[in-house]
Amino acid sequence: MKRASLMAYVLCAACTGAPLSPARAHTYFEGRVQPFADPKADEPAITSPASNGPARTAPVNTAQAATKRRTPSLASVTRARIAAQDDTPFAFRGIPLGIALSALRETNMVRATPHESELLCETDAAGEDIGMTIKSYASLTVACRWAHHTAQGWTPSRAVVDGVPAADHILRFAHASPGDPLRLYEMSFAVDRMTAFDLRDLLASRYGAPRVLGAPSLPLLVWENASSTITICLLPDSDRATLTYLLKPASLRTRGIEKTMKISQFDEG
């Protein structure tokens, strides 16, 4: 089984204890929309010279011309979208895989509620307030969550996925090599089943139909390009699902990160 699938299995098992989100809201999805490939224009009429007189236009098959002018089918549009995809890492609501931790903090791209939330990481002393271990910036990997400050201290915030507060979330960063900045290689979210179905349809409209992996009791829906994957895992006998954005190990070019990805869990730093 591919490492992305194995990663999704571990994440599925890790979030089974997460509480459900009762809230529902609009289903607006901010994703990376791929450009359409313009259909080819009708070929020009074929002309042939005559021995005595001007060139004549070859007869046109009206049925073929009508076919060329016909609106492209959904299947052809989907194929065009897939063909137009590049190898840019996938992004969650404008946050791309591979972005540096320092750059993400500077842009202040908060995708959580309440709106005053901040990204709190294992490199922050305040991370202990939300149950995180303390690490240094030299650590191989660093985990972060959105949190907000209250009178009682820092409190975990709820990431917003498809307009709905997620039950849990985590963002993980790693060094590509010693001395390089920490870069985002994983974003994982625990969502309710209805949100997962909405996301399945929205992702399929942008990236084409997913590959379906796993057993019928634990299906995995996978979208993939050369540098990253998106996986939705529908948990058995539950109203929960996981959504995972994952950068492929080759994109990080570092030893040991592959093992770290395989054991990654929501409650592990």
C-alpha positions as CSV (number, residue, x, y, z in Angstrom):
1,M,0.0,0.0,0.0
2,K,1.3,3.4,-0.8
3,R,2.6,5.6,2.0
4,A,-0.3,8.2,1.5
5,S,-2.8,5.4,2.0
6,L,-1.0,4.1,5.1
7,M,-0.9,7.6,6.4
8,A,-4.6,8.0,6.0
9,Y,-5.3,4.7,7.8
10,V,-3.3,5.9,10.8
11,L,-5.1,9.2,10.8
12,C,-8.5,7.4,10.6
13,A,-7.7,5.3,13.6
14,A,-6.4,8.3,15.6
15,C,-9.5,10.5,15.3
16,T,-12.2,7.9,16.2
17,G,-12.4,9.4,19.6
18,A,-12.9,13.0,18.4
19,P,-16.3,14.6,19.3
20,L,-18.7,15.4,16.5
21,S,-19.4,18.8,15.2
22,P,-23.1,19.6,15.4
23,A,-22.8,22.8,13.5
24,R,-23.7,23.2,9.8
25,A,-23.2,26.2,7.6
26,H,-22.7,27.1,4.0
27,T,-20.6,24.8,1.8
28,Y,-18.3,27.4,0.2
29,F,-15.0,25.9,-0.6
30,E,-11.9,27.9,-1.3
31,G,-9.7,25.6,-3.4
32,R,-7.1,25.8,-6.1
33,V,-9.2,25.8,-9.3
34,Q,-7.4,24.4,-12.3
35,P,-7.6,26.2,-15.7
36,F,-9.7,24.7,-18.4
37,A,-8.2,23.6,-21.7
38,D,-10.0,25.5,-24.5
39,P,-11.6,23.2,-27.0
40,K,-9.9,23.3,-30.4
41,A,-11.3,25.7,-32.9
42,D,-13.0,24.4,-36.0
43,E,-10.6,23.5,-38.7
44,P,-10.6,26.0,-41.6
45,A,-12.3,24.9,-44.8
46,I,-10.1,23.0,-47.2
47,T,-9.6,24.7,-50.5
48,S,-8.3,23.1,-53.7
49,P,-7.1,25.0,-56.9
50,A,-9.0,24.6,-60.1
51,S,-7.3,24.5,-63.5
52,N,-9.4,27.4,-64.8
53,G,-11.0,29.6,-62.2
54,P,-10.8,30.6,-58.6
55,A,-10.2,28.1,-55.8
56,R,-13.2,26.2,-54.6
57,T,-14.2,25.3,-51.1
58,A,-14.4,21.7,-50.3
59,P,-17.9,20.6,-49.1
60,V,-18.4,20.6,-45.4
61,N,-20.1,17.8,-43.5
62,T,-22.8,19.6,-41.5
63,A,-23.1,16.8,-39.0
64,Q,-19.4,17.0,-38.2
65,A,-19.5,20.8,-37.9
66,A,-22.4,20.5,-35.5
67,T,-20.5,18.0,-33.4
68,K,-17.5,20.4,-33.2
69,R,-19.7,23.2,-32.0
70,R,-21.4,21.0,-29.4
71,T,-20.8,21.8,-25.7
72,P,-18.0,19.6,-24.3
73,S,-19.3,16.7,-22.2
74,L,-18.7,16.5,-18.4
75,A,-16.2,13.7,-19.0
76,S,-14.2,15.7,-21.5
77,V,-14.2,18.8,-19.2
78,T,-13.0,16.6,-16.4
79,R,-10.2,15.2,-18.5
80,A,-9.2,18.7,-19.6
81,R,-9.0,19.8,-16.0
82,I,-6.8,16.8,-15.0
83,A,-4.6,17.4,-18.0
84,A,-4.2,21.1,-17.1
85,Q,-3.1,20.3,-13.6
86,D,0.5,21.1,-12.7
87,D,2.7,19.7,-10.0
88,T,2.1,22.5,-7.5
89,P,1.3,21.1,-4.0
90,F,-2.3,21.1,-3.1
91,A,-3.6,24.0,-0.9
92,F,-6.3,24.1,1.8
93,R,-8.2,27.4,1.6
94,G,-5.2,29.3,0.3
95,I,-2.6,27.6,2.6
96,P,-0.3,25.5,0.4
97,L,1.6,22.5,1.4
98,G,5.3,23.4,1.5
99,I,4.9,26.9,2.9
100,A,7.4,27.9,5.6
101,L,6.1,28.1,9.2
102,S,7.5,31.7,9.5
103,A,5.8,32.7,6.3
104,L,2.4,31.3,7.4
105,R,2.6,33.1,10.6
106,E,3.5,36.4,8.9
107,T,0.6,36.1,6.5
108,N,-1.8,35.5,9.4
109,M,-3.9,33.1,7.3
110,V,-6.2,31.9,10.1
111,R,-8.7,29.2,9.0
112,A,-10.4,28.7,12.4
113,T,-13.0,30.0,14.7
114,P,-13.0,32.4,16.6
115,H,-11.5,34.8,14.2
116,E,-8.8,36.1,16.6
117,S,-7.2,32.6,16.7
118,E,-3.4,32.2,16.2
119,L,-1.2,29.4,15.2
120,L,0.2,27.9,18.4
121,C,3.1,25.4,17.9
122,E,5.3,23.0,19.9
123,T,8.0,25.6,19.7
124,D,5.9,28.0,21.8
125,A,6.0,27.9,25.6
126,A,2.2,28.5,25.5
127,G,1.7,25.3,23.6
128,E,1.7,23.5,26.9
129,D,-1.6,25.2,27.7
130,I,-3.3,23.1,25.0
131,G,-1.5,19.9,25.7
132,M,1.5,20.2,23.4
133,T,5.0,19.1,24.1
134,I,7.8,21.7,23.9
135,K,10.3,21.3,21.1
136,S,13.0,23.5,19.6
137,Y,13.1,24.8,16.0
138,A,15.9,22.2,15.4
139,S,13.4,19.3,15.9
140,L,12.8,17.2,12.8
141,T,9.1,17.9,13.0
142,V,6.9,20.5,14.7
143,A,3.1,20.3,15.2
144,C,0.8,23.3,15.4
145,R,-2.8,24.0,16.1
146,W,-5.0,27.1,16.0
147,A,-5.8,28.5,19.4
148,H,-7.1,31.6,21.0
149,H,-6.4,33.4,24.3
150,T,-9.0,33.5,27.1
151,A,-9.0,34.7,30.7
152,Q,-8.1,31.1,31.7
153,G,-5.2,30.9,29.2
154,W,-4.9,29.5,25.7
155,T,-7.8,27.4,24.4
156,P,-7.8,25.2,21.2
157,S,-9.8,26.8,18.3
158,R,-11.7,24.9,15.7
159,A,-10.5,24.8,12.2
160,V,-13.2,25.6,9.6
161,V,-13.6,23.1,6.8
162,D,-16.1,23.7,4.1
163,G,-17.9,26.3,6.3
164,V,-18.2,23.9,9.3
165,P,-16.0,23.8,12.5
166,A,-14.0,20.6,12.5
167,A,-13.8,18.3,15.5
168,D,-10.0,18.4,15.5
169,H,-7.1,19.5,13.4
170,I,-3.3,19.6,13.2
171,L,-0.7,21.1,11.0
172,R,2.8,19.6,10.8
173,F,6.0,21.1,9.7
174,A,9.4,19.5,8.9
175,H,12.9,20.5,7.8
176,A,13.9,19.6,4.2
177,S,17.5,19.5,5.4
178,P,19.5,20.8,8.3
179,G,19.4,24.6,8.3
180,D,16.3,24.8,6.1
181,P,13.1,26.4,7.5
182,L,10.3,24.3,8.8
183,R,7.8,23.7,6.0
184,L,4.2,22.5,6.1
185,Y,4.0,18.8,5.0
186,E,0.6,17.8,6.5
187,M,-2.8,19.2,7.3
188,S,-5.3,16.9,8.9
189,F,-8.9,17.5,10.0
190,A,-11.6,15.4,11.6
191,V,-15.0,16.3,10.1
192,D,-18.5,15.0,10.1
193,R,-19.7,12.6,7.4
194,M,-21.9,15.2,5.6
195,T,-19.0,17.6,5.3
196,A,-16.9,14.8,3.9
197,F,-19.5,14.1,1.2
198,D,-19.6,17.8,0.3
199,L,-15.8,17.9,0.0
200,R,-15.8,14.7,-2.1
201,D,-18.0,16.4,-4.7
202,L,-16.2,19.7,-4.6
203,L,-12.7,18.1,-4.9
204,A,-14.0,15.9,-7.7
205,S,-15.2,18.9,-9.6
206,R,-11.7,20.5,-9.4
207,Y,-9.4,17.5,-9.7
208,G,-11.4,14.8,-11.3
209,A,-12.7,11.5,-9.8
210,P,-10.6,10.2,-6.9
211,R,-9.0,6.8,-6.7
212,V,-10.9,4.6,-4.3
213,L,-8.6,2.5,-2.0
214,G,-9.0,0.4,1.1
215,A,-11.7,-2.0,2.2
216,P,-15.4,-1.3,1.8
217,S,-15.7,-0.7,5.5
218,L,-12.9,1.9,5.5
219,P,-12.9,3.5,2.0
220,L,-10.1,6.0,1.1
221,L,-10.7,8.6,-1.6
222,V,-7.4,9.9,-2.9
223,W,-6.5,12.8,-5.2
224,E,-2.9,12.9,-6.2
225,N,-0.4,14.9,-8.2
226,A,3.4,14.6,-8.5
227,S,4.1,16.5,-5.2
228,S,1.1,15.9,-2.9
229,T,-2.1,14.0,-2.1
230,I,-5.5,14.8,-0.6
231,T,-7.2,11.9,1.2
232,I,-10.7,11.5,2.6
233,C,-11.2,8.6,4.9
234,L,-14.8,7.6,5.9
235,L,-14.7,5.9,9.3
236,P,-16.7,2.7,9.7
237,D,-19.8,2.7,12.0
238,S,-19.3,6.4,12.6
239,D,-20.5,9.8,11.5
240,R,-16.8,10.9,11.3
241,A,-14.3,11.3,8.5
242,T,-10.8,12.6,8.1
243,L,-9.4,15.0,5.5
244,T,-5.7,14.9,5.0
245,Y,-3.4,17.1,2.8
246,L,0.0,15.5,2.6
247,L,3.3,16.5,0.9
248,K,5.1,13.5,-0.6
249,P,8.4,12.6,1.1
250,A,10.4,13.2,-2.1
251,S,9.3,16.8,-1.9
252,L,11.0,17.3,1.4
253,R,14.2,15.4,0.4
254,T,15.1,14.4,3.9
255,R,15.9,11.1,5.6
256,G,13.7,10.0,8.4
257,I,10.7,12.1,7.4
258,E,9.0,9.2,5.8
259,K,8.9,7.2,9.0
260,T,7.6,10.3,10.8
261,M,4.7,10.6,8.3
262,K,3.7,7.0,8.8
263,I,3.3,7.3,12.6
264,S,1.7,10.7,12.5
265,Q,-1.4,11.1,14.7
266,F,-3.6,13.9,16.0
267,D,-2.4,13.5,19.6
268,E,1.3,13.1,18.8
269,G,3.9,15.7,18.4
